[in-house]
Amino acid sequence: MALQSQEPLVIEEATGLQPDQRILTLHGPVVLTNLFQFQNAIRAKVSRVLVIDFTDVPYIDSAGIGALVGAHVSHNKHGSSLLWSASANASATL
């Protein structure tokens, strides 16, 4: 587990099919050491729909889960949608 948490998190941002949609594609673990990077990417722009692609995320720790819950609550409060996706073949460790 320690080796996974030392891997970097790379976040790619793209526009969805509609102008008010954002897609964040994550590569690497979502852990305490990169939590602020992850939160900043989520909060960087306001959009009606934010999709977070976890296909290439091998591990999410409790700090990462907490950030996801916070993002979900914030998006619901502002009337926007937060969607999470992953490949059917992807498997992450919680």
N, C-alpha and C positions, 0 to 999 in steps of 0.2 A: 504493500500500500504506500509506503514512503516514496518509492521510486515514481509511482504514478503522480503523486502530488508535486514532484519536482519538475515534471514536464511542463513546458509553457502552454498557455492558452492563446490560441490565435483566433481572432474574431473577424469574419468577413461580413460586410454589410452590402445588401443589394436592395433594390426597389422591387416590389411585387408587381403583379399584373396591373393593379390599379395604382394611381399616383400616391394615395394615402396609405400604402402598405409598405412595411419594412420587413426584410428577412435578415436575421442574424444567423450565420452558419458558424458553429463552434468547432474547433479542432483542439482537442486536449482536455484535461480534467478541469472541472469547476470546483475549486477548493479555496480555502481561506487565503492562501498566498496570492491569488489573483482575483479575489472577490471584488475589489474596487474597480478593477478593469472591467469585469463583467457588469457590475451595476452601472458604471458610466456608459457602457455601450447601450444598455437598456434605456437609460434616461437621456441619451444624447439628443434625440429628436422626438417630438410628439407626432404620433401617427394614429390613425383610426384602428389599424390592425398591425400587430407585431407578431411575426412568426419566428420562433427560435428553433433551429435545426440542431438536434443533439446526436445525429447519426455518428459523428466522429468523436463522441465524448465517452471515454472509457470509465470515468469515475466522477461521482458527485458526492461531496461530503456534506455534513450538516449545515455548514455556512452557505454552500451553494443552494441547498434546498430552501433555506431561510430566505435567500435573495429571490428565488423563484416565487415563493409564497408572497413576499412583499411586492414583487412586480405584478403578480396576479391581482392582489388587493388594490393596488394603485390604479391599474388599468380599469378594473371594474368600477372603482369610485369615479373615474373620469369618463365613463361610458365608452371606453375603447376595448378592443379584444386582444387578448394575449393567447397565442396558440403555440403548442409545443409539438414538434414532430421528430421522428427518427425512422430510419429504415426498418423494415420488418426483420431484417437480419441482424440489426444492431443489438448489442446487449451491454448494458452499463452496470457497474457495481455501485450500489448505494451504501 
